[in-house]
Amino acid sequence: MSTGTPWYRLGPAIHGASTFAYADVLGKVTLNAGADVLTLATFRSYVGLILVYAWLQLGSRPQSITPLAKWISLGLGVLFTGNVFGLFKAFELIEVPVAVLTYFIYPLLTGLAAAAAGVER
């Protein structure tokens, strides 16, 4: 498949969205069947690592990034880690449905705030 085709560019997004949906549904099925959360999270992490490794092996070799891009990537990783920690802390402090709703509404609120501030149209 050519790298310029729409399917090549949309493939990762479609794959990511579908696996995200499958993971949530199958996670609920697994937890209802009696598995614990740590086992579920560990298994999902290993499956994700295997899929990313396969994607990197099948695709073309990525170009090296600049030192600035490397620091930005590390900073975003720290922010994401804090975000996940905050989500788990919210599970500890408030009801899970409220925490999950807040977590998934956050991108919408961020987009609205960016539009109000003039950063985005």
Buried (B, 14 or more C-beta within 10 A) or exposed (E): EEEEEEEEEEEEEEEEEEBEEEBEEEBEEBEEEEEEEEEBEEEBEEEEEEEEEEEEEEEEEEEEEEEEEEEEEEEEEEEEEEEEEBBEEBBEEEEEEEBBEBBEEEEEEEEEEEEEEEEEE
